[in-house]
Amino acid sequence: MGQGDTGIRAAATGQPAASRSRRGAVVAALMLSMALAALDSTIVSTAVPQIVGDLGGFSVFSWLFSGYLLAVTVTLPVYGKLSDTFGRKPVLVAGAAVFLLGSLLCATAWNMAALIAFRIVQGLGGGALQGTVQTLAADLYPLKERPKIQAKLSTVWATSAIAGPSLGGVLAAYADWRWIFLINLPIGALALWLIVRHLHEPVRESSGRRPRIDWAGALAVFACGGVLLTALVQGGVAWDWLSAPSLALFGTGLALIGAVVVIERRAAEPIIPGWVWRRRTIAAVNLALGALGLLMVAPTVFLPTYAQAVLGLAPVAAGFVLSVWTLSWPVSAAFSQHVYGRIGFRNTAMLGIAAATLILLAFPFLPYPGEPWQPALLMLLLGGALGLFQLPLIIGVQSTVGWEERGTTTASVLFCRQTGQTIGATLFGAIANGVLAARLGGAGDLDAVTRALDSGAPGEHVRHAVADAVHAVYLGAAGAAALAFLVLLFVAPRRFPVIRNPGD
């Protein structure tokens, strides 16, 4: 490491999870596994009209996405702990198998309720894919080489973000929407074969006692996360915020939080150990990446509507305005090693999020209606800033723990990022709808704008209202970015207490 993270304490934490001769095959498997999880979050969206036309259930189709997201989010901490207890390989193999089973079941769904249930099964496996792949990436590479694998994984996400909607649309239009799920089977089978054949984890010294699984804690975490995330996802959509269902869910969620705290304090091997929040480095990264999840909602959810309603672009062109940030994000992430090697993980992340704050603040100052290249340029710059922010934090926090704590640590930061996205969708949706209602005389919300776009060109008053609503959302996103900066400034240690592994 460079002088930014001096004060490094040396400790041997085990050999990489695969020999160098096999590492290439394992990396290919990780990229395929990541592609499964990444594609699944985008490929379904463009096929919704065909799915609803075939199965019905328009009133509940949003649960195709919400159910999957809930299952992925609430299982992340469980899989993280299991991978630290039993190893990465069995967790990844089991998760991939569950994901593929869910994909096969989705392709056989006979109605919308069945498809939603099978999407939740997919999500139960998707949580293992996301968390374990990121953990194995740190196991495979010594600290100085980890940006290589992270850049590859970032490229997979970027490619999937661009290709997923197009691939879903092609399959739905020229084949059948069921192929959206069937296409996962050969990709996943190849990934499974490579993992089983080429991933050989080192034999660790036994402590002489049988590992204890905190099943009560796992169930409590799953129930608590499911209830609270359901309240956030459905509140203001399926029911009013102050309605009986919303209050009942939040009340139940708060009671379950108390139950989780009690159970985890008593557990010998808790699913969410207290040290995740007692250690300043991990706590700061958790909070900072939670803020990242929050601010990412602004472009991913609201920019396409802005591009169509305000700029007058077709859906494909609107998607391109958003997708340009996936070009600069992996490039910036790969470059970040040269920055944090000199000034340290914390300072590099602060530099990236400070730039992101300024870029988000610039969005409301774009001319009306403006040209498509203007928000596209901001998105290109934002991707570069966030690549400089996220990767140093993930690599840095993984480098502060040994093998036996890395899965739990990685899962905790991914869980916080996912939770931030859920909260952001709820919060910014309320902000946007509030501004639209104020501008359109109480008769407008995002659904009304979407219907106006589907029926033809929206009126000038609607275009102005959408512009004001998205500007307000971007200001909120800038506030989230500023919050992440303050967390790193006041909570994170100046130098991450990095553990040196053999080969670093």
C-alpha positions as CSV (number, residue, x, y, z in Angstrom):
1,M,0.0,0.0,0.0
2,G,1.0,3.6,-0.4
3,Q,1.5,6.0,2.4
4,G,-2.2,6.8,2.7
5,D,-2.8,3.7,4.7
6,T,0.3,3.2,6.7
7,G,0.0,1.8,10.2
8,I,-0.9,-1.6,8.7
9,R,-1.0,-4.5,11.0
10,A,0.3,-7.7,9.5
11,A,-1.6,-10.9,10.0
12,A,-1.8,-14.1,8.0
13,T,-5.4,-15.0,7.2
14,G,-5.1,-18.0,4.9
15,Q,-4.3,-18.6,1.3
16,P,-6.4,-17.5,-1.6
17,A,-9.4,-19.7,-2.3
18,A,-7.9,-21.1,-5.5
19,S,-4.5,-21.6,-7.0
20,R,-3.4,-19.3,-9.7
21,S,-3.6,-22.0,-12.3
22,R,-7.4,-22.4,-11.5
23,R,-8.1,-18.8,-10.7
24,G,-9.1,-17.9,-14.3
25,A,-11.8,-20.5,-14.4
26,V,-13.1,-19.5,-11.0
27,V,-13.2,-15.8,-12.0
28,A,-15.1,-16.8,-15.2
29,A,-17.6,-18.6,-12.9
30,L,-17.9,-15.5,-10.7
31,M,-18.6,-13.3,-13.7
32,L,-21.3,-15.6,-15.0
33,S,-22.9,-15.8,-11.5
34,M,-22.8,-12.0,-11.3
35,A,-24.3,-11.8,-14.8
36,L,-27.2,-13.9,-13.6
37,A,-28.0,-11.6,-10.7
38,A,-27.4,-8.4,-12.7
39,L,-29.4,-9.4,-15.7
40,D,-32.4,-10.6,-13.6
41,S,-32.8,-7.1,-12.2
42,T,-33.2,-5.5,-15.7
43,I,-34.3,-8.1,-18.2
44,V,-37.8,-8.6,-16.8
45,S,-38.8,-4.9,-17.0
46,T,-39.4,-4.7,-20.8
47,A,-41.4,-7.9,-20.9
48,V,-44.0,-6.8,-18.3
49,P,-46.7,-6.1,-21.0
50,Q,-46.4,-9.6,-22.5
51,I,-46.3,-11.2,-19.0
52,V,-49.4,-9.3,-17.9
53,G,-51.2,-10.0,-21.2
54,D,-50.6,-13.7,-20.8
55,L,-51.1,-14.2,-17.0
56,G,-53.2,-11.2,-16.0
57,G,-52.6,-9.7,-12.5
58,F,-51.8,-6.1,-13.6
59,S,-52.6,-4.7,-10.1
60,V,-49.9,-6.8,-8.5
61,F,-47.2,-7.0,-11.2
62,S,-44.9,-4.7,-9.3
63,W,-44.3,-7.6,-6.9
64,L,-42.3,-9.3,-9.7
65,F,-39.6,-6.8,-8.8
66,S,-40.4,-6.0,-5.1
67,G,-40.6,-9.7,-4.1
68,Y,-37.3,-10.5,-5.7
69,L,-35.6,-7.4,-4.1
70,L,-37.0,-8.3,-0.7
71,A,-35.7,-11.9,-0.9
72,V,-32.3,-10.8,-2.0
73,T,-31.9,-8.1,0.6
74,V,-33.1,-10.1,3.7
75,T,-31.0,-13.1,2.9
76,L,-27.7,-11.3,2.4
77,P,-26.7,-11.3,6.1
78,V,-27.7,-15.0,6.5
79,Y,-25.6,-16.1,3.5
80,G,-22.7,-13.9,4.7
81,K,-22.6,-15.7,8.0
82,L,-23.0,-19.1,6.5
83,S,-20.1,-18.5,4.1
84,D,-17.9,-17.6,7.1
85,T,-19.0,-20.7,8.9
86,F,-19.0,-23.4,6.2
87,G,-17.0,-21.8,3.3
88,R,-17.8,-19.9,0.2
89,K,-18.2,-22.8,-2.2
90,P,-21.1,-24.7,-0.6
91,V,-23.0,-21.4,-0.1
92,L,-22.4,-20.3,-3.7
93,V,-23.3,-23.7,-5.1
94,A,-26.5,-23.9,-3.0
95,G,-27.5,-20.3,-3.9
96,A,-26.9,-20.9,-7.6
97,A,-29.0,-24.1,-7.5
98,V,-31.9,-22.3,-5.7
99,F,-31.7,-19.4,-8.2
100,L,-31.8,-21.8,-11.2
101,L,-34.7,-23.7,-9.6
102,G,-36.6,-20.4,-9.2
103,S,-35.8,-19.6,-12.9
104,L,-37.2,-22.9,-14.1
105,L,-40.3,-22.5,-12.0
106,C,-40.8,-18.9,-13.3
107,A,-40.8,-20.3,-16.8
108,T,-43.6,-22.7,-15.9
109,A,-45.8,-20.2,-14.0
110,W,-49.5,-20.4,-14.7
111,N,-50.7,-17.2,-13.2
112,M,-49.3,-14.0,-11.7
113,A,-49.4,-15.2,-8.1
114,A,-47.3,-18.3,-9.0
115,L,-44.8,-16.1,-10.9
116,I,-44.4,-13.8,-8.0
117,A,-43.9,-16.7,-5.6
118,F,-41.2,-18.2,-7.9
119,R,-39.5,-14.8,-8.3
120,I,-39.2,-14.8,-4.5
121,V,-37.5,-18.3,-4.8
122,Q,-35.1,-16.7,-7.3
123,G,-34.4,-14.0,-4.9
124,L,-33.6,-16.5,-2.1
125,G,-30.8,-17.7,-4.4
126,G,-29.9,-14.3,-5.7
127,G,-28.8,-13.2,-2.2
128,A,-26.2,-15.9,-2.2
129,L,-24.9,-15.0,-5.6
130,Q,-24.5,-11.3,-4.9
131,G,-22.8,-11.6,-1.5
132,T,-20.7,-14.7,-2.0
133,V,-19.3,-13.5,-5.4
134,Q,-18.1,-10.3,-3.8
135,T,-16.5,-12.2,-0.9
136,L,-14.8,-14.7,-3.1
137,A,-13.4,-11.8,-5.2
138,A,-11.5,-10.7,-2.1
139,D,-10.4,-14.2,-1.2
140,L,-9.0,-14.9,-4.7
141,Y,-6.8,-11.8,-5.0
142,P,-4.3,-10.2,-2.7
143,L,-5.0,-6.5,-1.8
144,K,-3.0,-5.0,-4.6
145,E,-4.7,-7.0,-7.3
146,R,-8.3,-6.8,-6.1
147,P,-9.2,-3.8,-8.3
148,K,-8.7,-6.2,-11.3
149,I,-11.5,-8.5,-10.3
150,Q,-13.7,-5.7,-9.0
151,A,-13.3,-3.9,-12.4
152,K,-14.4,-7.1,-14.2
153,L,-17.4,-7.5,-12.0
154,S,-18.3,-3.8,-12.4
155,T,-18.1,-4.4,-16.2
156,V,-20.5,-7.3,-15.9
157,W,-23.0,-5.0,-14.1
158,A,-22.5,-2.3,-16.7
159,T,-23.0,-4.6,-19.6
160,S,-26.1,-6.2,-18.0
161,A,-27.6,-2.8,-17.4
162,I,-27.3,-1.9,-21.1
163,A,-28.1,-5.3,-22.6
164,G,-30.8,-6.5,-20.1
165,P,-33.7,-4.4,-21.2
166,S,-33.0,-4.9,-24.9
167,L,-32.5,-8.7,-24.5
168,G,-35.8,-8.9,-22.5
169,G,-37.6,-7.0,-25.2
170,V,-36.3,-9.2,-28.0
171,L,-37.1,-12.4,-26.2
172,A,-40.6,-11.2,-25.4
173,A,-41.3,-10.0,-28.9
174,Y,-39.8,-12.7,-31.0
175,A,-39.9,-15.8,-28.8
176,D,-41.8,-16.0,-25.5
177,W,-41.4,-14.2,-22.2
178,R,-40.7,-17.5,-20.5
179,W,-37.3,-17.6,-22.3
180,I,-36.3,-14.6,-20.1
181,F,-36.0,-17.1,-17.3
182,L,-35.0,-20.2,-19.3
183,I,-31.9,-18.4,-20.6
184,N,-30.6,-18.5,-17.0
185,L,-30.3,-22.2,-17.0
186,P,-27.3,-22.8,-19.4
187,I,-25.5,-19.8,-18.0
188,G,-26.0,-20.9,-14.5
189,A,-25.2,-24.6,-15.3
190,L,-21.8,-23.5,-16.7
191,A,-21.1,-21.3,-13.7
192,L,-22.0,-24.2,-11.4
193,W,-19.7,-26.6,-13.2
194,L,-16.8,-24.3,-13.1
195,I,-17.2,-23.6,-9.4
196,V,-17.6,-27.3,-8.5
197,R,-14.6,-28.3,-10.6
198,H,-12.1,-25.5,-10.1
199,L,-12.8,-23.8,-6.8
200,H,-10.9,-25.5,-4.0
201,E,-10.9,-23.7,-0.7
202,P,-8.0,-24.3,1.7
203,V,-8.6,-26.6,4.6
204,R,-8.9,-24.5,7.7
205,E,-7.8,-25.6,11.2
206,S,-10.7,-27.0,13.1
207,S,-11.5,-25.5,16.5
208,G,-12.6,-28.9,17.7
209,R,-16.3,-27.9,18.1
210,R,-19.2,-28.2,15.8
211,P,-20.3,-25.0,14.2
212,R,-23.5,-23.5,15.5
213,I,-26.1,-22.1,13.2
214,D,-28.2,-19.3,14.6
215,W,-31.4,-20.4,13.0
216,A,-33.6,-18.3,15.3
217,G,-31.5,-15.2,14.4
218,A,-31.7,-16.0,10.7
219,L,-35.5,-16.4,10.9
220,A,-35.8,-13.2,12.9
221,V,-33.6,-11.2,10.5
222,F,-35.6,-12.6,7.6
223,A,-39.0,-11.7,9.1
224,C,-37.9,-8.3,10.3
225,G,-36.4,-7.3,7.0
226,G,-39.3,-8.7,5.0
227,V,-41.9,-6.8,7.1
228,L,-40.1,-3.5,7.1
229,L,-39.1,-3.6,3.4
230,T,-42.7,-4.6,2.5
231,A,-44.0,-1.6,4.4
232,L,-41.5,0.7,2.6
233,V,-42.2,-0.8,-0.9
234,Q,-46.0,-0.8,-0.6
235,G,-46.6,2.2,1.5
236,G,-48.1,5.0,-0.5
237,V,-48.7,2.6,-3.4
238,A,-51.0,-0.3,-2.3
239,W,-52.2,1.7,0.8
240,D,-51.8,5.1,2.4
241,W,-48.9,5.7,4.7
242,L,-51.2,6.3,7.7
243,S,-53.6,3.4,6.9
244,A,-54.0,0.4,9.1
245,P,-51.9,-2.0,7.0
246,S,-49.0,0.5,6.9
247,L,-49.1,1.1,10.7
248,A,-49.5,-2.6,11.4
249,L,-46.4,-3.5,9.3
250,F,-44.2,-0.8,10.8
251,G,-45.4,-1.7,14.3
252,T,-44.6,-5.3,13.7
253,G,-41.3,-4.4,12.2
254,L,-40.3,-2.4,15.2
255,A,-41.2,-5.3,17.5
256,L,-39.2,-7.7,15.3
257,I,-36.2,-5.3,15.6
258,G,-36.3,-5.7,19.3
259,A,-36.6,-9.5,18.9
260,V,-33.5,-9.5,16.6
261,V,-31.5,-7.6,19.2
262,V,-32.4,-9.9,22.0
263,I,-31.8,-13.1,20.0
264,E,-28.5,-12.0,18.5
265,R,-27.2,-10.9,21.9
266,R,-27.8,-14.4,23.3
267,A,-26.7,-16.3,20.3
268,A,-23.3,-18.0,20.4
269,E,-22.7,-17.4,16.6
270,P,-25.1,-14.5,15.7
271,I,-26.1,-13.9,12.1
272,I,-25.5,-10.1,12.6
273,P,-22.7,-9.9,15.2
274,G,-22.4,-6.7,17.2
275,W,-18.9,-6.0,15.9
276,V,-20.3,-5.1,12.5
277,W,-21.5,-1.9,14.1
278,R,-18.9,-1.5,16.9
279,R,-16.0,-1.2,14.5
280,R,-15.7,2.3,13.2
281,T,-14.5,1.3,9.7
282,I,-17.3,-1.2,9.0
283,A,-20.0,1.0,10.5
284,A,-18.9,4.0,8.4
285,V,-18.8,2.0,5.2
286,N,-22.2,0.5,6.0
287,L,-23.7,4.0,6.4
288,A,-21.8,5.5,3.4
289,L,-23.0,2.7,1.1
290,G,-26.5,3.0,2.5
291,A,-26.4,6.6,1.3
292,L,-25.1,5.4,-2.0
293,G,-28.1,3.1,-2.5
294,L,-30.3,6.1,-1.5
295,L,-28.8,8.5,-4.1
296,M,-28.7,5.9,-6.9
297,V,-32.5,5.9,-7.0
298,A,-32.6,9.4,-8.4
299,P,-31.0,8.6,-11.8
300,T,-32.1,5.0,-12.2
301,V,-35.8,5.6,-11.4
302,F,-36.5,9.2,-12.4
303,L,-34.1,10.1,-15.2
304,P,-35.8,7.9,-17.9
305,T,-39.1,9.6,-17.1
306,Y,-37.4,13.0,-17.3
307,A,-35.8,12.1,-20.6
308,Q,-39.1,11.1,-22.1
309,A,-41.4,13.8,-20.6
310,V,-39.0,16.8,-20.7
311,L,-36.6,16.0,-23.5
312,G,-39.1,14.2,-25.7
313,L,-37.0,11.2,-26.2
314,A,-38.2,7.7,-27.2
315,P,-37.8,5.0,-24.5
316,V,-34.6,3.5,-26.1
317,A,-32.9,6.9,-26.3
318,A,-34.0,7.7,-22.7
319,G,-32.4,4.5,-21.6
320,F,-29.2,5.5,-23.3
321,V,-29.1,8.8,-21.4
322,L,-29.1,6.8,-18.2
323,S,-26.8,4.0,-19.3
324,V,-23.8,6.2,-20.1
325,W,-22.8,6.2,-16.4
326,T,-22.2,2.4,-16.7
327,L,-19.4,3.3,-19.1
328,S,-17.5,5.6,-16.8
329,W,-18.2,3.7,-13.5
330,P,-16.0,0.6,-14.1
331,V,-13.2,2.7,-15.7
332,S,-13.1,5.0,-12.7
333,A,-13.2,2.0,-10.4
334,A,-10.2,0.4,-12.0
335,F,-8.3,3.7,-11.9
336,S,-9.1,4.2,-8.2
337,Q,-6.3,1.9,-7.1
338,H,-3.8,4.5,-8.2
339,V,-5.5,7.1,-6.1
340,Y,-6.1,5.2,-2.9
341,G,-2.6,3.7,-3.2
342,R,-1.4,7.3,-2.6
343,I,-4.0,9.0,-0.4
344,G,-5.8,6.0,1.2
345,F,-9.2,4.5,1.0
346,R,-11.1,7.1,3.1
347,N,-9.7,10.1,1.3
348,T,-10.3,8.6,-2.2
349,A,-13.9,7.8,-1.3
350,M,-14.4,11.3,0.1
351,L,-13.0,12.8,-3.1
352,G,-15.4,10.7,-5.2
353,I,-18.5,11.5,-3.2
354,A,-17.7,15.2,-3.0
355,A,-17.6,15.2,-6.8
356,A,-20.8,13.3,-6.9
357,T,-22.5,15.8,-4.6
358,L,-21.5,18.7,-6.9
359,I,-22.7,16.8,-10.0
360,L,-26.1,16.0,-8.5
361,L,-26.5,19.7,-7.4
362,A,-25.8,20.8,-11.0
363,F,-28.7,18.8,-12.4
364,P,-31.4,21.3,-11.4
365,F,-29.5,24.0,-13.2
366,L,-29.8,22.4,-16.6
367,P,-31.6,24.6,-19.1
368,Y,-35.2,23.8,-19.8
369,P,-36.0,21.8,-21.9
370,G,-32.3,21.4,-22.8
371,E,-30.5,18.9,-25.0
372,P,-30.0,15.2,-24.3
373,W,-26.3,15.5,-24.2
374,Q,-26.5,17.7,-21.1
375,P,-27.9,15.1,-18.6
376,A,-25.9,12.4,-20.4
377,L,-22.7,14.3,-19.7
378,L,-23.7,14.7,-16.0
379,M,-24.4,10.9,-15.8
380,L,-21.0,10.2,-17.4
381,L,-19.3,12.3,-14.8
382,L,-21.5,10.9,-12.0
383,G,-20.5,7.3,-12.9
384,G,-16.9,8.3,-12.7
385,A,-17.3,9.9,-9.3
386,L,-19.2,7.0,-7.8
387,G,-16.6,4.5,-9.2
388,L,-14.0,6.4,-7.3
389,F,-16.3,6.3,-4.2
390,Q,-17.6,2.8,-4.0
391,L,-14.7,0.5,-4.9
392,P,-12.2,1.9,-2.4
393,L,-14.7,1.4,0.4
394,I,-15.5,-2.2,-0.6
395,I,-11.9,-3.2,-1.0
396,G,-10.9,-1.2,2.0
397,V,-13.4,-2.7,4.4
398,Q,-12.8,-6.3,3.1
399,S,-9.1,-5.8,3.8
400,T,-9.7,-4.9,7.5
401,V,-11.0,-8.4,8.4
402,G,-9.7,-11.9,8.1
403,W,-11.2,-14.8,6.1
404,E,-13.5,-15.9,8.9
405,E,-15.2,-12.4,9.0
406,R,-15.1,-11.4,5.4
407,G,-18.4,-12.9,4.3
408,T,-20.3,-11.2,7.2
409,T,-18.6,-7.9,6.5
410,T,-19.3,-8.0,2.8
411,A,-22.9,-9.0,3.3
412,S,-23.4,-6.2,5.8
413,V,-22.3,-3.5,3.3
414,L,-24.3,-4.9,0.5
415,F,-27.4,-5.2,2.8
416,C,-27.1,-1.5,3.7
417,R,-26.7,-0.5,0.0
418,Q,-29.8,-2.5,-0.9
419,T,-31.8,-1.2,2.0
420,G,-30.7,2.4,1.0
421,Q,-32.2,1.8,-2.4
422,T,-35.5,0.6,-1.0
423,I,-35.7,3.7,1.3
424,G,-34.7,5.9,-1.5
425,A,-37.4,4.6,-3.8
426,T,-40.0,5.3,-1.1
427,L,-38.6,8.7,-0.1
428,F,-37.9,10.1,-3.5
429,G,-41.2,8.8,-4.8
430,A,-43.0,10.7,-2.2
431,I,-41.0,13.9,-3.0
432,A,-41.7,13.6,-6.7
433,N,-45.4,12.9,-6.2
434,G,-45.6,15.9,-3.8
435,V,-44.0,18.3,-6.3
436,L,-46.2,17.0,-9.1
437,A,-49.3,17.3,-7.1
438,A,-48.4,20.9,-6.2
439,R,-47.6,21.8,-9.8
440,L,-50.6,20.1,-11.3
441,G,-53.2,21.2,-8.8
442,G,-53.3,18.0,-6.7
443,A,-54.2,15.8,-9.7
444,G,-50.8,14.5,-10.7
445,D,-48.4,11.8,-9.7
446,L,-45.8,9.6,-11.4
447,D,-48.4,7.1,-12.6
448,A,-50.4,9.9,-14.3
449,V,-47.2,11.1,-16.0
450,T,-46.5,7.6,-17.2
451,R,-50.0,7.3,-18.6
452,A,-49.6,10.6,-20.4
453,L,-46.4,9.4,-22.0
454,D,-48.0,6.2,-23.1
455,S,-51.0,8.1,-24.6
456,G,-48.9,10.6,-26.5
457,A,-46.9,13.8,-25.9
458,P,-47.6,15.3,-22.5
459,G,-48.7,18.9,-22.3
460,E,-46.3,21.7,-21.5
461,H,-47.5,22.1,-17.9
462,V,-46.9,18.4,-17.4
463,R,-43.3,18.7,-18.8
464,H,-42.6,21.6,-16.4
465,A,-44.0,19.7,-13.5
466,V,-41.9,16.7,-14.3
467,A,-38.8,18.8,-14.6
468,D,-39.4,20.4,-11.2
469,A,-40.1,17.0,-9.6
470,V,-36.9,15.4,-10.9
471,H,-34.9,18.5,-9.9
472,A,-36.2,18.1,-6.3
473,V,-35.3,14.4,-6.4
474,Y,-31.8,15.2,-7.5
475,L,-31.4,17.8,-4.7
476,G,-32.4,15.1,-2.3
477,A,-29.9,12.8,-3.8
478,A,-27.2,15.5,-3.4
479,G,-28.2,15.6,0.3
480,A,-27.7,11.8,0.5
481,A,-24.2,12.2,-1.1
482,A,-23.3,15.0,1.4
483,L,-24.4,12.7,4.2
484,A,-22.1,10.0,3.0
485,F,-19.2,12.6,2.9
486,L,-19.9,13.6,6.5
487,V,-20.0,10.0,7.6
488,L,-16.6,9.4,6.1
489,L,-15.3,12.6,7.6
490,F,-16.5,12.1,11.1
491,V,-17.0,8.4,11.6
492,A,-14.5,6.6,9.4
493,P,-10.9,6.4,10.7
494,R,-8.4,8.3,8.7
495,R,-6.5,5.1,7.9
496,F,-8.2,1.8,7.5
497,P,-6.7,-0.9,9.8
498,V,-5.7,-3.1,6.9
499,I,-4.6,-6.7,7.5
500,R,-1.8,-7.9,5.3
501,N,-2.4,-11.3,3.7
502,P,0.3,-13.4,2.1
503,G,1.0,-12.0,-1.4
504,D,-0.1,-8.4,-0.6
